[in-house]
């Protein structure tokens, strides 16, 4: 899984997904995140948990993918498109 940023510059919100390569739930979550970010003009980034600090690995390893909106934890395991859209509205 490549880290990157997409979306509009100066977007009002940023979605961050913490995941890892080879995670089918991460792939599904990313599809939802990309669709919502494109529709609402939000920025998003993908962070690889395998290269994260140990405390993040300890906290989130069993919950990936974990999504954050503007730095606050939003969801884990699955991303609800409806909840994500509501958080960004």
Buried (B, 14 or more C-beta within 10 A) or exposed (E): BEEEEBBEEEBEBBBBBBBBEEBEBBEEBBEBBBEBBEEBBBBBBBBBBEEBEEEBBEBBBEEBBBBBBEEEBBBBEEBBBEBBBEBBE
